Amino acid sequence: MNIKTQEFNWWIRIVTNKPRYIYYFGDFNNFWEAESLLKGYIKDLKEEGAEIVDIQINPFQPKQLTIPVKAISA
């Protein structure tokens, strides 16, 4: 059995509140490259007034770089 796995480059995923968005920054060759540039993306978003609620660095391939997040009402 020959299993081929798809390889992805590394991306930074930042979720913000006010405005509610998911931002992807990349692509990077490895985790360390992404991590070394993370502070700059955080700084830029904070200067724009964004409230950061989650940050992840993972191998991934986003379909969109900026995704609006709709609030869920009860």
PDB file of N, H, CA, C and O in Angstrom:
ATOM      1  N   MET A   1       0.851  -1.179   0.000  1.00  0.00           N
ATOM      2  CA  MET A   1       0.000   0.000   0.000  1.00  0.00           C
ATOM      3  C   MET A   1       0.895   1.241   0.000  1.00  0.00           C
ATOM      4  O   MET A   1       1.801   1.364   0.824  1.00  0.00           O
ATOM      5  N   ASN A   2       0.636   2.133  -0.912  1.00  0.00           N
ATOM      6  H   ASN A   2      -0.100   2.032  -1.581  1.00  0.00           H
ATOM      7  CA  ASN A   2       1.425   3.345  -1.044  1.00  0.00           C
ATOM      8  C   ASN A   2       0.556   4.544  -0.662  1.00  0.00           C
ATOM      9  O   ASN A   2      -0.361   4.913  -1.395  1.00  0.00           O
ATOM     10  N   ILE A   3       0.849   5.141   0.479  1.00  0.00           N
ATOM     11  H   ILE A   3       1.593   4.841   1.076  1.00  0.00           H
ATOM     12  CA  ILE A   3       0.069   6.281   0.951  1.00  0.00           C
ATOM     13  C   ILE A   3       0.885   7.544   0.731  1.00  0.00           C
ATOM     14  O   ILE A   3       2.010   7.668   1.215  1.00  0.00           O
ATOM     15  N   LYS A   4       0.302   8.474  -0.004  1.00  0.00           N
ATOM     16  H   LYS A   4      -0.612   8.373  -0.397  1.00  0.00           H
ATOM     17  CA  LYS A   4       0.976   9.747  -0.259  1.00  0.00           C
ATOM     18  C   LYS A   4       0.307  10.817   0.599  1.00  0.00           C
ATOM     19  O   LYS A   4      -0.907  11.010   0.529  1.00  0.00           O
ATOM     20  N   THR A   5       1.095  11.500   1.397  1.00  0.00           N
ATOM     21  H   THR A   5       2.081  11.343   1.454  1.00  0.00           H
ATOM     22  CA  THR A   5       0.558  12.575   2.218  1.00  0.00           C
ATOM     23  C   THR A   5       0.869  13.909   1.565  1.00  0.00           C
ATOM     24  O   THR A   5       1.944  14.106   0.998  1.00  0.00           O
ATOM     25  N   GLN A   6      -0.076  14.806   1.653  1.00  0.00           N
ATOM     26  H   GLN A   6      -0.950  14.646   2.113  1.00  0.00           H
ATOM     27  CA  GLN A   6       0.109  16.133   1.079  1.00  0.00           C
ATOM     28  C   GLN A   6       0.884  16.990   2.074  1.00  0.00           C
ATOM     29  O   GLN A   6       0.540  17.050   3.255  1.00  0.00           O
ATOM     30  N   GLU A   7       1.909  17.639   1.599  1.00  0.00           N
ATOM     31  H   GLU A   7       2.188  17.591   0.640  1.00  0.00           H
ATOM     32  CA  GLU A   7       2.698  18.506   2.469  1.00  0.00           C
ATOM     33  C   GLU A   7       2.243  19.949   2.315  1.00  0.00           C
ATOM     34  O   GLU A   7       1.975  20.424   1.211  1.00  0.00           O
ATOM     35  N   PHE A   8       2.163  20.628   3.442  1.00  0.00           N
ATOM     36  H   PHE A   8       2.381  20.243   4.339  1.00  0.00           H
ATOM     37  CA  PHE A   8       1.766  22.028   3.460  1.00  0.00           C
ATOM     38  C   PHE A   8       2.900  22.857   4.032  1.00  0.00           C
ATOM     39  O   PHE A   8       3.725  22.359   4.798  1.00  0.00           O
ATOM     40  N   ASN A   9       2.934  24.118   3.657  1.00  0.00           N
ATOM     41  H   ASN A   9       2.264  24.522   3.034  1.00  0.00           H
ATOM     42  CA  ASN A   9       3.848  25.053   4.298  1.00  0.00           C
ATOM     43  C   ASN A   9       3.190  25.544   5.582  1.00  0.00           C
ATOM     44  O   ASN A   9       2.021  25.258   5.843  1.00  0.00           O
ATOM     45  N   TRP A  10       3.942  26.273   6.363  1.00  0.00           N
ATOM     46  H   TRP A  10       4.891  26.505   6.151  1.00  0.00           H
ATOM     47  CA  TRP A  10       3.474  26.754   7.666  1.00  0.00           C
ATOM     48  C   TRP A  10       2.775  28.107   7.527  1.00  0.00           C
ATOM     49  O   TRP A  10       3.194  28.958   6.743  1.00  0.00           O
ATOM     50  N   TRP A  11       1.713  28.286   8.291  1.00  0.00           N
ATOM     51  H   TRP A  11       1.373  27.594   8.928  1.00  0.00           H
ATOM     52  CA  TRP A  11       0.926  29.519   8.287  1.00  0.00           C
ATOM     53  C   TRP A  11       0.650  29.970   9.715  1.00  0.00           C
ATOM     54  O   TRP A  11       0.520  29.159  10.632  1.00  0.00           O
ATOM     55  N   ILE A  12       0.563  31.286   9.877  1.00  0.00           N
ATOM     56  H   ILE A  12       0.668  31.945   9.132  1.00  0.00           H
ATOM     57  CA  ILE A  12       0.141  31.877  11.144  1.00  0.00           C
ATOM     58  C   ILE A  12      -1.357  32.148  11.023  1.00  0.00           C
ATOM     59  O   ILE A  12      -1.806  32.751  10.049  1.00  0.00           O
ATOM     60  N   ARG A  13      -2.123  31.704  12.010  1.00  0.00           N
ATOM     61  H   ARG A  13      -1.758  31.214  12.802  1.00  0.00           H
ATOM     62  CA  ARG A  13      -3.577  31.947  12.060  1.00  0.00           C
ATOM     63  C   ARG A  13      -3.840  32.815  13.280  1.00  0.00           C
ATOM     64  O   ARG A  13      -3.544  32.422  14.408  1.00  0.00           O
ATOM     65  N   ILE A  14      -4.402  34.006  13.048  1.00  0.00           N
ATOM     66  H   ILE A  14      -4.642  34.326  12.131  1.00  0.00           H
ATOM     67  CA  ILE A  14      -4.721  34.918  14.149  1.00  0.00           C
ATOM     68  C   ILE A  14      -6.216  35.212  14.103  1.00  0.00           C
ATOM     69  O   ILE A  14      -6.750  35.652  13.085  1.00  0.00           O
ATOM     70  N   VAL A  15      -6.880  34.956  15.235  1.00  0.00           N
ATOM     71  H   VAL A  15      -6.446  34.598  16.062  1.00  0.00           H
ATOM     72  CA  VAL A  15      -8.310  35.221  15.365  1.00  0.00           C
ATOM     73  C   VAL A  15      -8.468  36.496  16.185  1.00  0.00           C
ATOM     74  O   VAL A  15      -7.854  36.646  17.242  1.00  0.00           O
ATOM     75  N   THR A  16      -9.294  37.409  15.690  1.00  0.00           N
ATOM     76  H   THR A  16      -9.792  37.287  14.832  1.00  0.00           H
ATOM     77  CA  THR A  16      -9.511  38.672  16.399  1.00  0.00           C
ATOM     78  C   THR A  16     -10.988  38.857  16.726  1.00  0.00           C
ATOM     79  O   THR A  16     -11.878  38.302  16.082  1.00  0.00           O
ATOM     80  N   ASN A  17     -11.197  39.654  17.744  1.00  0.00           N
ATOM     81  H   ASN A  17     -10.474  40.104  18.267  1.00  0.00           H
ATOM     82  CA  ASN A  17     -12.522  40.101  18.135  1.00  0.00           C
ATOM     83  C   ASN A  17     -12.468  41.620  18.003  1.00  0.00           C
ATOM     84  O   ASN A  17     -11.466  42.227  18.384  1.00  0.00           O
ATOM     85  N   LYS A  18     -13.475  42.226  17.496  1.00  0.00           N
ATOM     86  H   LYS A  18     -14.288  41.733  17.187  1.00  0.00           H
ATOM     87  CA  LYS A  18     -13.489  43.688  17.301  1.00  0.00           C
ATOM     88  C   LYS A  18     -12.373  44.115  16.365  1.00  0.00           C
ATOM     89  O   LYS A  18     -11.449  44.773  16.844  1.00  0.00           O
ATOM     90  N   PRO A  19     -12.370  43.816  15.122  1.00  0.00           N
ATOM     91  CA  PRO A  19     -13.408  43.120  14.349  1.00  0.00           C
ATOM     92  C   PRO A  19     -13.256  41.605  14.469  1.00  0.00           C
ATOM     93  O   PRO A  19     -12.186  41.108  14.821  1.00  0.00           O
ATOM     94  N   ARG A  20     -14.316  40.888  14.177  1.00  0.00           N
ATOM     95  H   ARG A  20     -15.185  41.293  13.890  1.00  0.00           H
ATOM     96  CA  ARG A  20     -14.315  39.431  14.258  1.00  0.00           C
ATOM     97  C   ARG A  20     -13.820  38.861  12.930  1.00  0.00           C
ATOM     98  O   ARG A  20     -14.568  38.761  11.958  1.00  0.00           O
ATOM     99  N   TYR A  21     -12.552  38.495  12.918  1.00  0.00           N
ATOM    100  H   TYR A  21     -11.944  38.576  13.708  1.00  0.00           H
ATOM    101  CA  TYR A  21     -11.935  37.944  11.706  1.00  0.00           C
ATOM    102  C   TYR A  21     -10.957  36.832  12.052  1.00  0.00           C
ATOM    103  O   TYR A  21     -10.459  36.735  13.173  1.00  0.00           O
ATOM    104  N   ILE A  22     -10.701  36.002  11.055  1.00  0.00           N
ATOM    105  H   ILE A  22     -11.106  36.081  10.144  1.00  0.00           H
ATOM    106  CA  ILE A  22      -9.585  35.061  11.092  1.00  0.00           C
ATOM    107  C   ILE A  22      -8.634  35.512   9.994  1.00  0.00           C
ATOM    108  O   ILE A  22      -9.024  35.640   8.834  1.00  0.00           O
ATOM    109  N   TYR A  23      -7.391  35.748  10.370  1.00  0.00           N
ATOM    110  H   TYR A  23      -7.074  35.644  11.313  1.00  0.00           H
ATOM    111  CA  TYR A  23      -6.366  36.176   9.426  1.00  0.00           C
ATOM    112  C   TYR A  23      -5.324  35.067   9.278  1.00  0.00           C
ATOM    113  O   TYR A  23      -4.936  34.434  10.259  1.00  0.00           O
ATOM    114  N   TYR A  24      -4.883  34.842   8.055  1.00  0.00           N
ATOM    115  H   TYR A  24      -5.199  35.356   7.258  1.00  0.00           H
ATOM    116  CA  TYR A  24      -3.796  33.904   7.794  1.00  0.00           C
ATOM    117  C   TYR A  24      -2.623  34.674   7.199  1.00  0.00           C
ATOM    118  O   TYR A  24      -2.789  35.480   6.284  1.00  0.00           O
ATOM    119  N   PHE A  25      -1.432  34.410   7.736  1.00  0.00           N
ATOM    120  H   PHE A  25      -1.296  33.755   8.480  1.00  0.00           H
ATOM    121  CA  PHE A  25      -0.204  35.024   7.244  1.00  0.00           C
ATOM    122  C   PHE A  25       0.776  33.907   6.896  1.00  0.00           C
ATOM    123  O   PHE A  25       0.990  32.999   7.699  1.00  0.00           O
ATOM    124  N   GLY A  26       1.357  33.965   5.733  1.00  0.00           N
ATOM    125  H   GLY A  26       1.183  34.702   5.081  1.00  0.00           H
ATOM    126  CA  GLY A  26       2.283  32.922   5.316  1.00  0.00           C
ATOM    127  C   GLY A  26       2.505  33.032   3.826  1.00  0.00           C
ATOM    128  O   GLY A  26       2.179  34.057   3.228  1.00  0.00           O
ATOM    129  N   ASP A  27       3.016  32.070   3.256  1.00  0.00           N
ATOM    130  H   ASP A  27       3.281  31.237   3.742  1.00  0.00           H
ATOM    131  CA  ASP A  27       3.403  30.797   3.814  1.00  0.00           C
ATOM    132  C   ASP A  27       4.876  30.810   4.170  1.00  0.00           C
ATOM    133  O   ASP A  27       5.673  31.546   3.588  1.00  0.00           O
ATOM    134  N   PHE A  28       5.216  29.978   5.139  1.00  0.00           N
ATOM    135  H   PHE A  28       4.569  29.380   5.612  1.00  0.00           H
ATOM    136  CA  PHE A  28       6.578  29.923   5.659  1.00  0.00           C
ATOM    137  C   PHE A  28       7.134  28.519   5.461  1.00  0.00           C
ATOM    138  O   PHE A  28       6.375  27.551   5.397  1.00  0.00           O
ATOM    139  N   ASN A  29       8.442  28.408   5.364  1.00  0.00           N
ATOM    140  H   ASN A  29       9.058  29.195   5.416  1.00  0.00           H
ATOM    141  CA  ASN A  29       9.092  27.118   5.146  1.00  0.00           C
ATOM    142  C   ASN A  29       9.074  26.215   6.371  1.00  0.00           C
ATOM    143  O   ASN A  29       9.113  24.991   6.248  1.00  0.00           O
ATOM    144  N   ASN A  30       9.015  26.833   7.572  1.00  0.00           N
ATOM    145  H   ASN A  30       8.984  27.827   7.672  1.00  0.00           H
ATOM    146  CA  ASN A  30       9.025  26.032   8.794  1.00  0.00           C
ATOM    147  C   ASN A  30       8.422  26.841   9.942  1.00  0.00           C
ATOM    148  O   ASN A  30       8.167  28.039   9.814  1.00  0.00           O
ATOM    149  N   PHE A  31       8.202  26.162  11.056  1.00  0.00           N
ATOM    150  H   PHE A  31       8.409  25.190  11.160  1.00  0.00           H
ATOM    151  CA  PHE A  31       7.617  26.788  12.241  1.00  0.00           C
ATOM    152  C   PHE A  31       8.452  27.967  12.717  1.00  0.00           C
ATOM    153  O   PHE A  31       7.913  29.018  13.065  1.00  0.00           O
ATOM    154  N   TRP A  32       9.750  27.794  12.731  1.00  0.00           N
ATOM    155  H   TRP A  32      10.188  26.941  12.448  1.00  0.00           H
ATOM    156  CA  TRP A  32      10.642  28.816  13.294  1.00  0.00           C
ATOM    157  C   TRP A  32      10.616  30.103  12.481  1.00  0.00           C
ATOM    158  O   TRP A  32      10.709  31.193  13.045  1.00  0.00           O
ATOM    159  N   GLU A  33      10.492  29.988  11.176  1.00  0.00           N
ATOM    160  H   GLU A  33      10.416  29.102  10.718  1.00  0.00           H
ATOM    161  CA  GLU A  33      10.386  31.178  10.328  1.00  0.00           C
ATOM    162  C   GLU A  33       9.102  31.930  10.647  1.00  0.00           C
ATOM    163  O   GLU A  33       9.108  33.154  10.783  1.00  0.00           O
ATOM    164  N   ALA A  34       8.002  31.194  10.767  1.00  0.00           N
ATOM    165  H   ALA A  34       7.996  30.200  10.657  1.00  0.00           H
ATOM    166  CA  ALA A  34       6.719  31.824  11.101  1.00  0.00           C
ATOM    167  C   ALA A  34       6.783  32.496  12.464  1.00  0.00           C
ATOM    168  O   ALA A  34       6.341  33.634  12.624  1.00  0.00           O
ATOM    169  N   GLU A  35       7.330  31.795  13.440  1.00  0.00           N
ATOM    170  H   GLU A  35       7.690  30.871  13.310  1.00  0.00           H
ATOM    171  CA  GLU A  35       7.410  32.336  14.797  1.00  0.00           C
ATOM    172  C   GLU A  35       8.261  33.603  14.847  1.00  0.00           C
ATOM    173  O   GLU A  35       7.957  34.526  15.603  1.00  0.00           O
ATOM    174  N   SER A  36       9.324  33.650  14.047  1.00  0.00           N
ATOM    175  H   SER A  36       9.571  32.901  13.433  1.00  0.00           H
ATOM    176  CA  SER A  36      10.205  34.822  14.065  1.00  0.00           C
ATOM    177  C   SER A  36       9.517  36.074  13.519  1.00  0.00           C
ATOM    178  O   SER A  36       9.932  37.189  13.838  1.00  0.00           O
ATOM    179  N   LEU A  37       8.481  35.911  12.706  1.00  0.00           N
ATOM    180  H   LEU A  37       8.144  35.005  12.446  1.00  0.00           H
ATOM    181  CA  LEU A  37       7.771  37.054  12.122  1.00  0.00           C
ATOM    182  C   LEU A  37       6.451  37.358  12.818  1.00  0.00           C
ATOM    183  O   LEU A  37       5.804  38.355  12.498  1.00  0.00           O
ATOM    184  N   LEU A  38       6.046  36.527  13.752  1.00  0.00           N
ATOM    185  H   LEU A  38       6.572  35.717  14.011  1.00  0.00           H
ATOM    186  CA  LEU A  38       4.758  36.654  14.420  1.00  0.00           C
ATOM    187  C   LEU A  38       4.566  38.001  15.097  1.00  0.00           C
ATOM    188  O   LEU A  38       3.502  38.606  14.966  1.00  0.00           O
ATOM    189  N   LYS A  39       5.566  38.484  15.815  1.00  0.00           N
ATOM    190  H   LYS A  39       6.431  37.992  15.922  1.00  0.00           H
ATOM    191  CA  LYS A  39       5.435  39.758  16.547  1.00  0.00           C
ATOM    192  C   LYS A  39       5.048  40.917  15.628  1.00  0.00           C
ATOM    193  O   LYS A  39       4.283  41.794  16.027  1.00  0.00           O
ATOM    194  N   GLY A  40       5.567  40.925  14.411  1.00  0.00           N
ATOM    195  H   GLY A  40       6.189  40.212  14.087  1.00  0.00           H
ATOM    196  CA  GLY A  40       5.237  41.997  13.478  1.00  0.00           C
ATOM    197  C   GLY A  40       3.766  41.983  13.071  1.00  0.00           C
ATOM    198  O   GLY A  40       3.141  43.038  12.958  1.00  0.00           O
ATOM    199  N   TYR A  41       3.215  40.795  12.852  1.00  0.00           N
ATOM    200  H   TYR A  41       3.723  39.938  12.943  1.00  0.00           H
ATOM    201  CA  TYR A  41       1.791  40.690  12.498  1.00  0.00           C
ATOM    202  C   TYR A  41       0.910  41.088  13.677  1.00  0.00           C
ATOM    203  O   TYR A  41      -0.109  41.755  13.496  1.00  0.00           O
ATOM    204  N   ILE A  42       1.298  40.682  14.879  1.00  0.00           N
ATOM    205  H   ILE A  42       2.125  40.140  15.026  1.00  0.00           H
ATOM    206  CA  ILE A  42       0.548  41.066  16.079  1.00  0.00           C
ATOM    207  C   ILE A  42       0.561  42.583  16.238  1.00  0.00           C
ATOM    208  O   ILE A  42      -0.471  43.196  16.510  1.00  0.00           O
ATOM    209  N   LYS A  43       1.723  43.174  16.069  1.00  0.00           N
ATOM    210  H   LYS A  43       2.562  42.676  15.849  1.00  0.00           H
ATOM    211  CA  LYS A  43       1.864  44.629  16.209  1.00  0.00           C
ATOM    212  C   LYS A  43       0.964  45.353  15.208  1.00  0.00           C
ATOM    213  O   LYS A  43       0.251  46.288  15.575  1.00  0.00           O
ATOM    214  N   ASP A  44       0.998  44.926  13.954  1.00  0.00           N
ATOM    215  H   ASP A  44       1.577  44.167  13.656  1.00  0.00           H
ATOM    216  CA  ASP A  44       0.178  45.570  12.918  1.00  0.00           C
ATOM    217  C   ASP A  44      -1.308  45.483  13.245  1.00  0.00           C
ATOM    218  O   ASP A  44      -2.029  46.472  13.116  1.00  0.00           O
ATOM    219  N   LEU A  45      -1.770  44.313  13.665  1.00  0.00           N
ATOM    220  H   LEU A  45      -1.184  43.509  13.770  1.00  0.00           H
ATOM    221  CA  LEU A  45      -3.190  44.151  13.982  1.00  0.00           C
ATOM    222  C   LEU A  45      -3.594  44.998  15.187  1.00  0.00           C
ATOM    223  O   LEU A  45      -4.662  45.611  15.193  1.00  0.00           O
ATOM    224  N   LYS A  46      -2.737  45.028  16.204  1.00  0.00           N
ATOM    225  H   LYS A  46      -1.870  44.529  16.200  1.00  0.00           H
ATOM    226  CA  LYS A  46      -3.048  45.839  17.390  1.00  0.00           C
ATOM    227  C   LYS A  46      -3.073  47.324  17.051  1.00  0.00           C
ATOM    228  O   LYS A  46      -3.902  48.065  17.579  1.00  0.00           O
ATOM    229  N   GLU A  47      -2.168  47.770  16.171  1.00  0.00           N
ATOM    230  H   GLU A  47      -1.494  47.168  15.742  1.00  0.00           H
ATOM    231  CA  GLU A  47      -2.164  49.172  15.752  1.00  0.00           C
ATOM    232  C   GLU A  47      -3.441  49.528  15.006  1.00  0.00           C
ATOM    233  O   GLU A  47      -3.861  50.686  15.012  1.00  0.00           O
ATOM    234  N   GLU A  48      -4.063  48.545  14.363  1.00  0.00           N
ATOM    235  H   GLU A  48      -3.722  47.605  14.357  1.00  0.00           H
ATOM    236  CA  GLU A  48      -5.338  48.763  13.674  1.00  0.00           C
ATOM    237  C   GLU A  48      -6.525  48.649  14.626  1.00  0.00           C
ATOM    238  O   GLU A  48      -7.671  48.815  14.208  1.00  0.00           O
ATOM    239  N   GLY A  49      -6.261  48.367  15.904  1.00  0.00           N
ATOM    240  H   GLY A  49      -5.330  48.232  16.243  1.00  0.00           H
ATOM    241  CA  GLY A  49      -7.311  48.312  16.912  1.00  0.00           C
ATOM    242  C   GLY A  49      -7.919  46.937  17.125  1.00  0.00           C
ATOM    243  O   GLY A  49      -8.931  46.813  17.815  1.00  0.00           O
ATOM    244  N   ALA A  50      -7.331  45.916  16.556  1.00  0.00           N
ATOM    245  H   ALA A  50      -6.509  46.016  15.996  1.00  0.00           H
ATOM    246  CA  ALA A  50      -7.879  44.566  16.695  1.00  0.00           C
ATOM    247  C   ALA A  50      -7.575  43.997  18.077  1.00  0.00           C
ATOM    248  O   ALA A  50      -6.511  44.246  18.644  1.00  0.00           O
ATOM    249  N   GLU A  51      -8.515  43.236  18.604  1.00  0.00           N
ATOM    250  H   GLU A  51      -9.379  43.034  18.144  1.00  0.00           H
ATOM    251  CA  GLU A  51      -8.343  42.513  19.858  1.00  0.00           C
ATOM    252  C   GLU A  51      -8.061  41.055  19.503  1.00  0.00           C
ATOM    253  O   GLU A  51      -8.942  40.361  18.994  1.00  0.00           O
ATOM    254  N   ILE A  52      -6.857  40.592  19.763  1.00  0.00           N
ATOM    255  H   ILE A  52      -6.142  41.155  20.177  1.00  0.00           H
ATOM    256  CA  ILE A  52      -6.441  39.233  19.394  1.00  0.00           C
ATOM    257  C   ILE A  52      -6.910  38.256  20.462  1.00  0.00           C
ATOM    258  O   ILE A  52      -6.664  38.454  21.652  1.00  0.00           O
ATOM    259  N   VAL A  53      -7.599  37.182  20.017  1.00  0.00           N
ATOM    260  H   VAL A  53      -7.798  37.022  19.050  1.00  0.00           H
ATOM    261  CA  VAL A  53      -8.113  36.193  20.967  1.00  0.00           C
ATOM    262  C   VAL A  53      -7.467  34.817  20.813  1.00  0.00           C
ATOM    263  O   VAL A  53      -7.563  33.993  21.722  1.00  0.00           O
ATOM    264  N   ASP A  54      -6.808  34.550  19.678  1.00  0.00           N
ATOM    265  H   ASP A  54      -6.729  35.220  18.939  1.00  0.00           H
ATOM    266  CA  ASP A  54      -6.165  33.247  19.490  1.00  0.00           C
ATOM    267  C   ASP A  54      -5.091  33.356  18.411  1.00  0.00           C
ATOM    268  O   ASP A  54      -5.249  34.068  17.419  1.00  0.00           O
ATOM    269  N   ILE A  55      -3.992  32.630  18.632  1.00  0.00           N
ATOM    270  H   ILE A  55      -3.863  32.051  19.438  1.00  0.00           H
ATOM    271  CA  ILE A  55      -2.897  32.576  17.658  1.00  0.00           C
ATOM    272  C   ILE A  55      -2.444  31.123  17.542  1.00  0.00           C
ATOM    273  O   ILE A  55      -2.254  30.437  18.546  1.00  0.00           O
ATOM    274  N   GLN A  56      -2.275  30.666  16.301  1.00  0.00           N
ATOM    275  H   GLN A  56      -2.429  31.224  15.486  1.00  0.00           H
ATOM    276  CA  GLN A  56      -1.765  29.328  16.055  1.00  0.00           C
ATOM    277  C   GLN A  56      -0.788  29.375  14.891  1.00  0.00           C
ATOM    278  O   GLN A  56      -0.920  30.198  13.986  1.00  0.00           O
ATOM    279  N   ILE A  57       0.191  28.483  14.926  1.00  0.00           N
ATOM    280  H   ILE A  57       0.298  27.814  15.662  1.00  0.00           H
ATOM    281  CA  ILE A  57       1.118  28.302  13.805  1.00  0.00           C
ATOM    282  C   ILE A  57       1.056  26.822  13.439  1.00  0.00           C
ATOM    283  O   ILE A  57       1.412  25.958  14.241  1.00  0.00           O
ATOM    284  N   ASN A  58       0.598  26.540  12.215  1.00  0.00           N
ATOM    285  H   ASN A  58       0.308  27.242  11.564  1.00  0.00           H
ATOM    286  CA  ASN A  58       0.406  25.155  11.801  1.00  0.00           C
ATOM    287  C   ASN A  58       0.720  24.984  10.320  1.00  0.00           C
ATOM    288  O   ASN A  58       0.662  25.946   9.555  1.00  0.00           O
ATOM    289  N   PRO A  59       1.052  23.759   9.916  1.00  0.00           N
ATOM    290  CA  PRO A  59       1.119  23.482   8.479  1.00  0.00           C
ATOM    291  C   PRO A  59      -0.304  23.429   7.946  1.00  0.00           C
ATOM    292  O   PRO A  59      -1.144  22.700   8.473  1.00  0.00           O
ATOM    293  N   PHE A  60      -0.570  24.198   6.906  1.00  0.00           N
ATOM    294  H   PHE A  60       0.113  24.790   6.478  1.00  0.00           H
ATOM    295  CA  PHE A  60      -1.945  24.389   6.458  1.00  0.00           C
ATOM    296  C   PHE A  60      -1.923  25.016   5.082  1.00  0.00           C
ATOM    297  O   PHE A  60      -0.877  25.476   4.624  1.00  0.00           O
ATOM    298  N   GLN A  61      -3.056  25.038   4.425  1.00  0.00           N
ATOM    299  H   GLN A  61      -3.905  24.664   4.797  1.00  0.00           H
ATOM    300  CA  GLN A  61      -3.210  25.790   3.180  1.00  0.00           C
ATOM    301  C   GLN A  61      -4.589  26.443   3.209  1.00  0.00           C
ATOM    302  O   GLN A  61      -5.578  25.814   2.832  1.00  0.00           O
ATOM    303  N   PRO A  62      -4.663  27.709   3.656  1.00  0.00           N
ATOM    304  CA  PRO A  62      -5.972  28.372   3.722  1.00  0.00           C
ATOM    305  C   PRO A  62      -6.532  28.642   2.331  1.00  0.00           C
ATOM    306  O   PRO A  62      -5.789  28.840   1.370  1.00  0.00           O
ATOM    307  N   LYS A  63      -7.859  28.646   2.250  1.00  0.00           N
ATOM    308  H   LYS A  63      -8.462  28.485   3.031  1.00  0.00           H
ATOM    309  CA  LYS A  63      -8.528  28.973   0.990  1.00  0.00           C
ATOM    310  C   LYS A  63      -8.695  30.481   0.847  1.00  0.00           C
ATOM    311  O   LYS A  63      -8.767  31.000  -0.267  1.00  0.00           O
ATOM    312  N   GLN A  64      -8.756  31.185   1.985  1.00  0.00           N
ATOM    313  H   GLN A  64      -8.697  30.763   2.890  1.00  0.00           H
ATOM    314  CA  GLN A  64      -8.841  32.648   2.018  1.00  0.00           C
ATOM    315  C   GLN A  64      -7.857  33.144   3.068  1.00  0.00           C
ATOM    316  O   GLN A  64      -7.569  32.443   4.038  1.00  0.00           O
ATOM    317  N   LEU A  65      -7.343  34.353   2.873  1.00  0.00           N
ATOM    318  H   LEU A  65      -7.577  34.923   2.086  1.00  0.00           H
ATOM    319  CA  LEU A  65      -6.397  34.912   3.838  1.00  0.00           C
ATOM    320  C   LEU A  65      -7.076  35.701   4.943  1.00  0.00           C
ATOM    321  O   LEU A  65      -6.534  35.819   6.041  1.00  0.00           O
ATOM    322  N   THR A  66      -8.259  36.243   4.667  1.00  0.00           N
ATOM    323  H   THR A  66      -8.700  36.146   3.775  1.00  0.00           H
ATOM    324  CA  THR A  66      -9.020  36.991   5.659  1.00  0.00           C
ATOM    325  C   THR A  66     -10.453  36.495   5.615  1.00  0.00           C
ATOM    326  O   THR A  66     -11.096  36.514   4.565  1.00  0.00           O
ATOM    327  N   ILE A  67     -10.952  36.045   6.772  1.00  0.00           N
ATOM    328  H   ILE A  67     -10.430  36.029   7.624  1.00  0.00           H
ATOM    329  CA  ILE A  67     -12.284  35.457   6.828  1.00  0.00           C
ATOM    330  C   ILE A  67     -13.102  36.169   7.903  1.00  0.00           C
ATOM    331  O   ILE A  67     -12.724  36.147   9.074  1.00  0.00           O
ATOM    332  N   PRO A  68     -14.221  36.803   7.525  1.00  0.00           N
ATOM    333  CA  PRO A  68     -15.080  37.405   8.549  1.00  0.00           C
ATOM    334  C   PRO A  68     -15.795  36.301   9.333  1.00  0.00           C
ATOM    335  O   PRO A  68     -16.211  35.287   8.773  1.00  0.00           O
ATOM    336  N   VAL A  69     -15.925  36.529  10.652  1.00  0.00           N
ATOM    337  H   VAL A  69     -15.587  37.352  11.107  1.00  0.00           H
ATOM    338  CA  VAL A  69     -16.600  35.556  11.519  1.00  0.00           C
ATOM    339  C   VAL A  69     -17.903  36.170  11.989  1.00  0.00           C
ATOM    340  O   VAL A  69     -17.915  37.230  12.614  1.00  0.00           O
ATOM    341  N   LYS A  70     -18.990  35.501  11.686  1.00  0.00           N
ATOM    342  H   LYS A  70     -18.981  34.639  11.179  1.00  0.00           H
ATOM    343  CA  LYS A  70     -20.309  35.990  12.089  1.00  0.00           C
ATOM    344  C   LYS A  70     -20.605  35.560  13.516  1.00  0.00           C
ATOM    345  O   LYS A  70     -20.288  34.440  13.918  1.00  0.00           O
ATOM    346  N   ALA A  71     -21.213  36.456  14.273  1.00  0.00           N
ATOM    347  H   ALA A  71     -21.470  37.365  13.946  1.00  0.00           H
ATOM    348  CA  ALA A  71     -21.596  36.154  15.652  1.00  0.00           C
ATOM    349  C   ALA A  71     -22.750  35.163  15.640  1.00  0.00           C
ATOM    350  O   ALA A  71     -23.627  35.211  14.777  1.00  0.00           O
ATOM    351  N   ILE A  72     -22.728  34.268  16.612  1.00  0.00           N
ATOM    352  H   ILE A  72     -22.015  34.228  17.313  1.00  0.00           H
ATOM    353  CA  ILE A  72     -23.808  33.289  16.753  1.00  0.00           C
ATOM    354  C   ILE A  72     -24.775  33.827  17.808  1.00  0.00           C
ATOM    355  O   ILE A  72     -24.383  34.094  18.944  1.00  0.00           O
ATOM    356  N   SER A  73     -26.027  33.980  17.425  1.00  0.00           N
ATOM    357  H   SER A  73     -26.345  33.764  16.502  1.00  0.00           H
ATOM    358  CA  SER A  73     -27.021  34.479  18.373  1.00  0.00           C
ATOM    359  C   SER A  73     -27.841  33.316  18.921  1.00  0.00           C
ATOM    360  O   SER A  73     -28.143  32.362  18.204  1.00  0.00           O
ATOM    361  N   ALA A  74     -28.191  33.407  20.180  1.00  0.00           N
ATOM    362  H   ALA A  74     -27.945  34.182  20.762  1.00  0.00           H
ATOM    363  CA  ALA A  74     -28.942  32.313  20.830  1.00  0.00           C
ATOM    364  C   ALA A  74     -30.424  32.491  20.661  1.00  0.00           C
ATOM    365  O   ALA A  74     -31.204  31.668  21.142  1.00  0.00           O
TER     366      ALA A  74
END
